[in-house]
């Protein structure tokens, strides 16, 4: 459920990555695709943190810290704007919550 929504949003908004949008800006790494909104790494990390944390509550805080570090790294590496990762959080947690509601 998360990947199709991610793909629709990414190709619908077609937001340029920081390197393409900001003059004289260089990313630390080369991104896998052209568009930045939303962050797929962030959405996947928060989706997994939510799902695993639901079934193993003692891991919830460490998992969300791990996912937040992934989101932060995407901005630091220069491949996403902060709002890209914020939407990734919403997408990941939202799809996990919807999935859990349908499963349980």
N, C-alpha and C positions, 0 to 999 in steps of 0.2 A: 504493500500500500504506500509506503514512504517513497520508494524509488520512482514510481510513476508520477506522483505529485511533485517530487523534486524535479523530474525531467520537464514536466509541463511548466512549472514556475521558471526554471532556468531558461528555457527556450522561449517562454512567453515574455518575460521581462527583458531579456537580452542585455542585461547591465554589464558594461565593460568592467574588466578587472582594474585594480589601481594602476598597474603599469600602463594600460592603454588609456586610462582616463586622466591621469595626472602627468603633467609635463615634467620631464627629467626624473621620473621615478623609476626605480628598477626593483623588481621582486628578487628575493633571495633564491627562490626556486622557480622552475618553469611549471606553470599549471598544466593540468591534463586537458583542459578545454578552454574555450574562449570567454565564457560568461561567468559572472561571480555570484549572482543572487538567485537562490540562497546558497549557503555553504553546505555542500554535500557531506564533507567530513564531519562537520558539526552536527548535522541532523542525524547521521548514522550513529555518532557517539552518544548523543543524548537519547536516541531511541533505544539503543542497547542498555544504557545506564538505567533508563526507566524500566525496561522489561526485566532485566536481571535483578534490579533493586526491588521490584515488586515481589519477586519470588524469594529473594534472599535479602530481607530488609536490613540486616546488619552491614551489608555492603553498599547501601544507598549513598551515604555521604562520600565514601572513597570513590565510588563510580561517578558521581556528579562532579567531584573535584577533577577526576581524570578527563571527563568530557569537557569541562570548562577549560582545562589546559589545552586540549585539542583546539577548541574554538579560539583561544588566545593565540596559539601558535599560528593559526591561519592568517591572523591580522599581522602578527610580528613578521612572518615570512613575506608579507606584502602581496598575498594573492587574494585577499578579501578585505572589504571594508567592514567596520564593526557591525553595521546593520545587516550585512550578509550573514554573519554568524548569529546575530540575534534572531533572524528569521529561521536559521538552521535549528536553533534551540526550540522555537515554537513548533516547527515542523516535526522534529524528532520526538519531543514530548507529546505533542498532540496526536500523532499517528500511533504512538505506543499506547496512550490512554484510550484511544478509540478501539484499538485492537484488543486490549485487555477487557474492555466493556463488551465486545462481541464474543470473546472467548469464554469469559467467566460469568 
